[in-house]
């Protein structure tokens, strides 16, 4: 049987200026705050020095809505690690399929730019989460990508791929795999591991940068397979938690 290597990826994008009139002036400044390099908003997300609430904008292609349980698990994960005393709110909506069988990173960014409605405002920080109907353009016959964190408040989950790799014998449930990938991607947005949140100990995997070397940790490079800990959603290990606490988190 061919072994499929399942991967979560992270990329670093630098916001570029836009020539459209709507991107100029105050609106452009507001949007630019959510188009920064991955990891640069880790402290703002973890602490409430600047933002005491969080809005998660979940946008999915019609027919590919993430399970309610996975979103609830995600919010529970956040409540354990971030200070947002005014609350964490989720808004969800569907969009028509862009019609792509595969998605490049540039296409994922373009979908966000065309559809994102919520940006940081006042004391509320906003997060974009897109659930795609196609697969990553970087997938091969032996390796697939389940999710990518690519901006300071943005990530994509390849929901169709997640479903194909779950809910069958010897594979995790869809909810477990969805939750694992979502939490792992957001871990990167929170600056893990050594991706914007400083290390408090030497636990970055030298062979898989920006990942924890503890095999049972959520941020271990292989955790997205959902096969660790008997098919349960992995937790952050104590070293990753120490990193988050040092950067303003719980």
LOTORTI-136779 format. One record per residue: residue number from 1; chain; x, y, z of N, C-alpha, C, CB in turn. Coordinates in pm, whole numbers, m for minus. Atoms other than C-alpha are relative to their C-alpha. Last residue first. Glycine has a CB too. Layout:
% LOTORTI-136779
   k c    n.x    n.y    n.z   ca.x   ca.y   ca.z    c.x    c.y    c.z   cb.x   cb.y   cb.z
 NUM A      X      Y      Z      X      Y      Z      X      Y      Z      X      Y      Z
...
This chain:
% LOTORTI-136779
   k c    n.x    n.y    n.z   ca.x   ca.y   ca.z    c.x    c.y    c.z   cb.x   cb.y   cb.z
 250 A     28     74   m123   m217   3166   2913     91   m123     12   m148    m42      5
 249 A    111     94     m5    m78   3402   2652    m15    m69    133     15   m102   m107
 248 A    125    m63    m39    135   3718   2666   m118    m92     11    m33    103    m96
 247 A     39   m100    100    450   3618   2478   m139     58     27      3    m61   m140
 246 A   m102   m106     m1    609   3437   2773    m33    111    m99    137    m59    m34
 245 A     15    m79   m122    288   3242   2814    100    114      5     16    m90    123
 244 A    119    m85     13    298   3130   2451    m18     89    123   m125    m86    m21
 243 A    m27   m103    101    657   3003   2480   m118     97    m10     27    m65   m138
 242 A    m89    m98    m62    578   2820   2805     33    113    m97    130    m68     48
 241 A     84    m82    m88    283   2651   2633     85    107     68    m69    m89    107
 240 A     75    m92     86    515   2534   2355    m88     91     84    m86    m79   m101
 239 A    m95    m99     52    751   2390   2617    m68     99    m93    114    m71    m74
 238 A    m30   m103   m100    472   2220   2814     95    107    m53     60    m63    123
 237 A    m84     48   m109    341   2028   2513     40    119     88    126    m73    m55
 236 A   m130    m65     m3     47   2154   2311     82    m57    115    m13    153     13
 235 A     m7   m124    m77   m231   1899   2295    137     63    m19    m28    m27    151
 234 A   m117    m26    m85   m291   1633   2030    m13    134     74    128      0    m85
 233 A    m59   m128     39   m646   1558   1908    119     28     92   m105    115      7
 232 A     53   m115    m72   m708   1189   1977     68    128    m51     21    m15    152
 231 A    103    m65     79   m643    914   1723    m66    117     70   m104    m99    m36
 230 A    117     83     20   m461    689   1966   m112     66    m76    m50    m45    130
 229 A     80     12   m122   m222    956   2087   m131    m76    m24    m30    138     57
 228 A    m70      0   m128    m91   1024   1739    m99    m10    114     85    126     14
 227 A    m26    136    m48   m276    912   1428     73     m4    133     79    m75   m102
 226 A    107     41    m90   m441   1245   1344     23   m137     61   m129      0    m72
 225 A     52    128     48   m210   1285   1044   m113    m50     86    111   m103     m5
 224 A    117    m18     84   m175   1654   1137    m57   m131    m54     34     89   m114
 223 A    123     10    m79     57   1562   1422   m126     10    m84     m1    108    104
 222 A     83    109     48    344   1482   1185   m136     m6     68     72   m131     20
 221 A     25    m10    145    533   1811   1216    m96   m107    m52    131    m10    m74
 220 A    m90     95     64    497   1822   1594    m38     m7   m148     m8   m141     67
 219 A    m84    m66     99    304   2136   1685    108    m90    m57     63    122     61
 218 A     82    m48    111     23   1949   1861     85     57   m112    m99    104     48
 217 A     49   m138      0    287   1783   2077    m85     31   m123    117     98      7
 216 A    139     m1    m45    325   1406   2123    m64    138     m6     m8    m52    142
 215 A     88     74     91    640   1383   1909   m147      1     41     47   m141    m10
 214 A     66     97    m88    825   1659   2094   m109    m71    m79    m60     71    127
 213 A    m62    131     15   1046   1823   1828    m60   m107     92    147     11     26
 212 A    m54     49   m127    818   2124   1794     57   m141    m20   m110     m1    110
 211 A     77    107    m64    770   2270   1447     72    m46    126    m21   m119    m97
 210 A    128    m56    m43    883   2597   1287    m93   m106     59    m68     70   m116
 209 A      3   m131    m61   1167   2412   1112   m142     48     26     73    100    m88
 208 A    129    m52     45   1132   2044   1038    m23    134     69   m118   m101     31
 207 A     27     55    132   1478   1884   1058   m132     49    m59     m3   m151      7
 206 A   m101    m47     97   1603   2098   1345    m25    m49   m142    137    m43     45
 205 A    m52    115     73   1276   2044   1538    100     47   m105   m116    m80    m67
 204 A     33     m4    143   1234   2346   1764     67   m118    m70     45    135    m64
 203 A     90    109     40   1249   2246   2131    m47     11   m145   m120     m2     92
 202 A    m41     52    130   1541   2441   2278    m90   m117    m40    149    m45      3
 201 A    m88    116    m15   1377   2636   2558     29    m54   m140    m64   m112     92
 200 A    m46     m9   m138   1193   2966   2599     91   m118     34   m119      4     97
 199 A    m21    124    m74   1158   2999   2222     46     30    142    102    m90    m72
 198 A   m137     43    m31   1036   3335   2099      2   m130     79     72    108     77
 197 A     m1     10   m145    689   3372   1948    133    m64     39   m123    m83     55
 196 A     56   m128    m43    714   3491   1589    m16      7    150   m132     23    m67
 195 A     49    m65    122    780   3158   1416    m66    133     33    m99    m91    m74
 194 A   m105    m94     39    995   2989   1681    m37     72   m130    134    m73    m16
 193 A    m99      4   m106    735   2709   1692    119     82    m48     42   m147     36
 192 A    m67    126    m28    482   2849   1716     43    m68   m130    m91    m94     81
 191 A   m146    m13     m1    407   3216   1651     77   m126     31     38    102     95
 190 A    m41    m45   m134     39   3229   1743    152      4     15    m61    m90    106
 189 A     40   m141     m6    m33   3207   1369     35     61    135   m150     15    m29
 188 A    m97    m76     78    168   2883   1369    m33    149      3      4    m51   m145
 187 A   m123     m2    m78    m48   2749   1652    110     76    m72     46   m141     30
 186 A      8   m120    m83   m346   2854   1444    119      8     95   m131      2     78
 185 A    m21   m120     81   m239   2604   1183     m4    126     85   m105      8   m111
 184 A   m141     m5     40   m203   2330   1443     29    126    m81     37   m126    m81
 183 A    m78    m43   m116   m543   2407   1596    148     12    m33    m19    m99    116
 182 A     34   m138    m34   m715   2392   1257     87     50    115   m150     12     38
 181 A    m58    m87    103   m529   2076   1152    m29    147     31    m55    m37   m139
 180 A   m146      4     m7   m601   1891   1476     63     98    m98     51   m141    m27
 179 A    m43    m72   m120   m964   2000   1489    151      7      8    m56    m66    125
 178 A     28   m143     17  m1030   1892   1131     55     80    117   m152     25    m15
 177 A    m98    m52     95   m855   1558   1190    m21    148    m27     m7    m79   m131
 176 A   m134      2    m60  m1049   1485   1508    102     60    m96     40   m145     36
 175 A     m8   m104   m102  m1380   1598   1356    138      5     63   m105    m24    108
 174 A    m14   m130     66  m1324   1389   1043     13    112    103   m121     27    m92
 173 A    129    m57     39  m1265   1080   1253     24    135    m66    m94     15    124
 172 A     73    m74   m104   m913    943   1246   m138     42    m49     79    122     45
 171 A    m18   m144     16   m798    674    999    m81     72    107    m42     46   m142
 170 A   m140    m35    m26   m741    302   1051     30    147    m24     90    m85    m87
 169 A    m82     86    m86  m1083    222    899    146     44      5     m8   m144    m49
 168 A     m7    133     60  m1257    525    745     92    m85     87     52      7   m149
 167 A    127     75     m7  m1374    861    874      1   m130    m80   m112     86    m48
 166 A     60     25   m131  m1067   1058    764   m128    m83    m14    m32    134     70
 165 A    m97     68    m85   m821   1114    479    m54    m30    140    126     84     12
 164 A    m46    121     67  m1077   1200    211     94    m82     87     70     36   m130
 163 A    108    100      1  m1250   1442    446     45   m131    m64   m121     54    m75
 162 A     22     48   m138   m928   1631    517   m105   m110      2    m42    117     92
 161 A   m108     95    m29   m855   1653    144    m14    m58    139    137     69    m15
 160 A     26    118     83  m1194   1813     76    106   m107     26     m2     37   m149
 159 A    104     82    m61  m1144   2048    369    m28   m127    m80   m128     81     13
 158 A     45     70    120   m815   2192    248   m100   m107     42    121    m63    m79
 157 A     10    143    m23   m787   2427    545    m52    m63   m129    m93    m34    123
 156 A     89     77     85   m667   2782    485      5   m145     43     38     15   m149
 155 A    m40    136     32   m514   3031    727   m106    m67    m86     25    m82    129
 154 A     69     73    107   m513   3403    795     53   m142    m14     16     73   m133
 153 A    132     38    m52   m436   3637   1086    m77    m85   m101    m81    125     37
 152 A      5    m16   m145    m62   3706   1050   m134    m37     62     34    140     37
 151 A    m11   m140    m41    m55   3564    699    m14      7    152   m109     88    m70
 150 A    m78    m77     97      9   3221    543      7    150     27    m58    m20   m134
 149 A      7   m132    m61   m104   2942    773     89     91    m83     43     m2    153
 148 A   m112    m93      9   m152   2640    549    m33    128     74     35     31   m148
 147 A     27   m138    m37   m370   2332    577    125     84    m10    m56      8    141
 146 A    134    m13    m58   m409   1969    479    m34    144     36    m12    m87    122
 145 A      7   m109    m97   m114   1941    242   m144     12     48     50    134    m62
 144 A    109    m95     16    m59   1611     61      4    103    112   m136    m72     m1
 143 A      5   m102   m106    243   1390      3   m113     98    m29    134     75     10
 142 A    m44     54   m129    293   1064   m190     m7    101    114    140    m50    m13
 141 A     57    134    m19    113   1121   m521     36    m59    135     46    m93   m111
 140 A    m58     97     92    191   1493   m497    m66   m136     25    156    m10     16
 139 A     18    142    m28     15   1790   m343     68    m86   m107   m150    m34      7
 138 A   m129     63    m30    169   2134   m407    m13   m149     33     66     71    116
 137 A    m73     21    126   m139   2267   m586    134    m67     24     19    132    m72
 136 A   m114    m88     21   m327   2222   m260     70    m35   m130     97    m10    119
 135 A   m122     37    m72   m656   2041   m291    109    102    m26     47   m141    m41
 134 A   m103     66     79  m1002   2158   m385    120    m35     86     43     88   m117
 133 A     57    121     59  m1318   2240   m190    100    m77    m84   m120     36    m84
 132 A      1     14    145  m1150   2493     37    m58   m133    m45    140     16    m54
 131 A      9    145     19  m1221   2592    395    m28    m28   m147   m111    m62     92
 130 A     67     43    124  m1106   2950    459      8   m151    m13     63     69   m123
 129 A    m21    144     18  m1027   3089    806    m81    m45   m121    m41    m80    128
 128 A     62     58    120   m981   3466    849     35   m148     m9     45     75   m130
 127 A    m72    113     59   m906   3615   1193    m81    m53   m118     24   m112    106
 126 A     75     87     90  m1011   3953   1334     90   m105    m64    m69     82   m109
 125 A    m90     52    103   m880   4142   1637    m75   m104    m82    130    m60     63
 124 A     26    136     50  m1134   4345   1834     98    m37   m110   m145    m12    m51
 123 A    m67     94    m90  m1043   4647   2050    m23   m145    m41    m48     20    143
 122 A     12    m31   m141  m1122   4902   1780     80    m97     85   m146     m2     41
 121 A     68   m128    m21  m1126   4728   1444    m17     23    149   m136      4    m73
 120 A    m16    m56   m134   m912   4450   1307    m71    134     10    149     15     36
 119 A   m138    m37    m28  m1057   4326    979      8     55    142     53    104   m105
 118 A    m31    m47   m136  m1379   4151    883    150     20     18    m52   m100    104
 117 A     82   m113    m41  m1526   4116    534     42     62    132   m143    m43      9
 116 A    m10    m32   m143  m1286   3883    354    m79    126     32    147     18     42
 115 A    116     41    m80  m1417   3777     14      6     38    148    m15   m146     m9
 114 A    128    m27     66  m1199   3920   m263   m120    m22     92    m14    m87   m121
 113 A      9   m142     32   m876   3950    m62   m135     37    m62    112     40    m95
 112 A     16    m79   m122   m928   3606     88    m22    147    m32    122    m17     91
 111 A    134     30    m51   m986   3446   m250    m25     77    129    m16   m153     25
 110 A     96    m77     80   m677   3623   m388   m143    m24     47     14    m37   m148
 109 A     m8   m140    m41   m462   3488   m103   m103     84    m75    143     55    m25
 108 A     58     m5   m134   m580   3133   m174      0    144     52     78    m92     97
 107 A    146      6     15   m508   3185   m544    m71      5    134    m40   m128    m75
 106 A     45   m129     53   m152   3299   m469   m152      3    m17     68     31   m134
 105 A      1    m96   m110    m93   2995   m249    m52    136    m46    140     14     60
 104 A   m134    m49    m31   m195   2775   m541    m10     95    119     65     71   m123
 103 A    m19   m140    m37   m527   2595   m532    147     29     26    m84     34    124
 102 A   m114    m22    m89   m624   2272   m707     12    150     26    131    m57    m62
 101 A    m28    134    m51   m950   2155   m865    117      5     97     30    m96   m116
 100 A   m137     50     12  m1054   2518   m895     11   m142     54     98     92     73
  99 A    m14     86    116  m1410   2625   m967    138    m57    m22    m40     73   m121
  98 A    m77    m73    102  m1418   2925   m736     24    m84   m125    133     46     57
  97 A   m132     54     33  m1692   2732   m554     70     88   m103    m12   m144    m52
  96 A     m1     96    111  m1975   2952   m437    141    m49    m27    m59     64   m128
  95 A    m18    m68    127  m1935   3113    m93     m6   m104   m112    135     81     m4
  94 A    m45     76    116  m2064   2993    242     20     92   m119   m100   m112    m34
  93 A     81    m14    120  m2087   3186    567     62    m81   m113    m14    149    m40
  92 A    m22     96    108  m1971   3163    926    m88     35   m120    m29   m144     48
  91 A    102    m24    103  m1924   3415   1206     33    m91   m117     m5    152    m44
  90 A    m18     62    131  m1739   3308   1520   m115     39    m91     10   m155     14
  89 A    122     22     78  m1700   3511   1839     33    m57   m137    m79    131    m14
  88 A    m42     48    132  m1428   3503   2103   m126    m38    m76    100   m123     11
  87 A     57    112     73  m1510   3706   2413     64    m32   m134   m141     25    m22
  86 A    124    m44     63  m1465   4036   2593    m58   m105    m94     23    130    m76
  85 A    107     m1   m100  m1212   3870   2825   m132     49    m57     40     87    116
  84 A     99    m80     71   m983   3776   2536   m125      5     87    m31    m59   m144
  83 A     77    m89    m87   m665   3638   2692    m90     88    m86     93     87     88
  82 A     m5   m144     26   m541   3349   2481    m85     76    100    m46     30   m144
  81 A   m133    m53     28   m440   2987   2552      7    151    m20     53    m65   m119
  80 A   m101     52    m92   m728   2792   2706    132     74    m13     21   m148    m24
  79 A     32    m47   m135   m995   3004   2537    100    m48    105   m140    m45     39
  78 A    m38   m140    m14   m825   2941   2205    m24     51    141    m77     86   m101
  77 A   m147     m6      3   m846   2563   2238     47    143     21     54    m55   m134
  76 A    m43     47   m132  m1213   2591   2336    152      4     12    m52   m143     25
  75 A     27   m110    m94  m1276   2804   2026     44    m40    141   m150     38     m2
  74 A    m95   m107     29  m1108   2538   1811    m17    116     99    m18     50   m144
  73 A   m128     42    m56  m1307   2258   1973    107    107    m18     46   m131    m64
  72 A     13    m12   m145  m1630   2445   1898    131    m39     70   m116    m87     52
  71 A     m5   m144    m30  m1517   2485   1537    m12     23    150   m112     75    m75
  70 A   m137    m46     21  m1438   2113   1515     14    148     32     44    m27   m144
  69 A    m83     48   m110  m1772   2017   1673    143     50    m14     m1   m153      5
  68 A     22    m89   m114  m1965   2236   1431     88    m40    117   m148     m2     42
  67 A     97     46    m99  m1811   2039   1147    m11    100    114     40   m138     54
  66 A    m61     82   m105  m1634   2234    876   m104    m40    103    116     76     68
  65 A      0    m63   m132  m1854   2352    588     70    m90    101   m145     31     46
  64 A   m124     35    m70  m1753   2199    257     12     74    133    120     31    m88
  63 A    m15    145     m9  m2081   2182     63    122    m44     78      7    m57   m135
  62 A    127     71    m20  m2066   2546    m44     21   m151     m5   m103     43   m108
  61 A     66     25    127  m1706   2667    m20   m126    m82     26     95    m74   m100
  60 A    m20    132     60  m1623   2780    329    m71     m7   m135    m51   m111     95
  59 A     60     m1    133  m1573   3109    510     33   m132    m67     50    122    m85
  58 A    m12    131     64  m1509   3116    885    m76      4   m132    m54   m114     93
  57 A     83      4    121  m1452   3471   1011     26   m131    m73     29    123    m93
  56 A    m50     98     96  m1314   3445   1363    m99     m9   m114     21   m140     67
  55 A    104     43     94  m1371   3758   1571     62    m94   m101    m67    123    m70
  54 A    m45     57    127  m1150   3812   1875   m122    m42    m82     94   m121     24
  53 A     94     94     61  m1198   4028   2184     56    m46   m134   m141     65    m18
  52 A     58     85   m104   m976   4217   2431   m109    m93    m53    m57     86    110
  51 A    130     54     41   m740   4364   2170    m55    m91    110     12    m78   m134
  50 A     58    m85    105   m445   4593   2251   m140    m44    m39     89     m1   m122
  49 A    m61   m132    m11   m290   4460   2572    m64     98    m98    151     m8    m23
  48 A    103   m100     26   m535   4173   2555     55    140     27   m125    m26     87
  47 A     25    m89   m113   m275   3903   2512   m122     87    m28    123     87     29
  46 A    m14     68   m129   m241   3600   2285    m43     87    117    143    m43     19
  45 A     98    108    m10   m373   3747   1960      2    m65    138     27   m105   m108
  44 A    133    m61      0   m185   4076   1995   m110   m104     12    m21     81   m128
  43 A     24    m63   m131    130   3889   2096   m139     62      7    106    108     27
  42 A     11    101   m107    113   3658   1793    m32     64    135    129    m80     10
  41 A    109    m40    m89     42   3938   1545    m18    m96    117   m130     10    m78
  40 A    m21   m136    m49    377   3914   1364   m110     49     94     13     95   m116
  39 A    m63     m6   m131    361   3535   1339     13    139     59    133    m60     m8
  38 A     43    100    m97    291   3514    966     79     13    130     16   m141    m57
  37 A    m70    127     m1    390   3833    787    m50    m92    111    150     23     16
  36 A   m141     m1    m40    133   4108    760     58   m141      0     15     64    138
  35 A    m73     55    114   m193   4132    571    150      2     26    m33     79   m128
  34 A     28    143      5   m432   4184    862     69    m67   m119   m149    m24     m8
  33 A    m30     56   m132   m298   4529    954    m26   m150      7    m82     71    105
  32 A   m142     34     m5   m293   4612    582     37    m62    134     84    124    m24
  31 A    m20    131     61   m672   4597    578    145    m45     10    m44      1   m145
  30 A     69    100    m81   m701   4885    825     24   m140    m56   m151     29      6
  29 A    m78     18   m122   m438   5093    644    m61   m110     85      8    132     80
  28 A   m121     74     34   m610   5040    310     86    m27    121     80     76   m103
  27 A     39    139     25   m944   5144    455    122    m86    m32   m101     m7   m115
  26 A     26     71   m124   m787   5459    603    m34   m146    m22   m111     67     76
  25 A     54    m70   m116   m638   5585    278    m24    m92    117   m126     68    m37
  24 A    m75   m116    m43   m597   5369    m30    m61     60    125      7    103   m111
  23 A   m104     45    m90   m728   5015    m75     84    117     53     88   m100    m71
  22 A     61     46   m124  m1059   5133   m220    104    m46    101    m96   m113    m28
  21 A     38   m113    m83   m869   5336   m481    m54    m45    135   m104     84    m71
  20 A    142    m33      5   m708   5021   m614    m31    116     93    m84   m121     36
  19 A     22   m125     72   m329   5039   m648   m147     40     m6     53    m13   m139
  18 A     98     22    106   m259   4784   m380    m32    132    m65   m129    m66     56
  17 A     95   m109     19     50   4780   m160    m90    m31   m117     73    132    m22
  16 A    m42    m92    105    211   4452    m71   m106    106    m19     25    m75   m132
  15 A    107    m77     63    177   4258    252     59     94   m104    m79     80    105
  14 A    m12   m140    m39    464   4020    317   m106     78    m74    143     56    m30
  13 A     33    m97    104    379   3653    300     15    140     57   m142    m22    m54
  12 A    m11   m136    m49    540   3380    508    m23     96   m115    139     25     67
  11 A    m76    m87     87    432   3027    439     m3    140     56    m54     m3   m144
  10 A     13   m139    m37    317   2746    661     88     80    m93     38     24    149
   9 A   m106    m92     41    251   2391    566    m25    138     55     11      5   m151
   8 A     53   m134    m22     64   2103    716    112     95    m36    m50     22    149
   7 A    m76   m114    m52    166   1774    570    m87    120     25    110     36    m95
   6 A     94   m109    m19     36   1426    508     71    117     66   m121    m44     84
   5 A    m54    m92    m99    277   1172    365    m92    121      6    147     42    m35
   4 A     18   m141     32     77    906    185     56     84    112   m149     33    m24
   3 A     12    m85   m119    207    553    213     m9    146    m42    121    m21     95
   2 A    m79   m123      8    136    341    m92    m24     85    124    m35     79   m128
   1 A     85   m120      0      0      0      0     88    124      0    m96      1    123
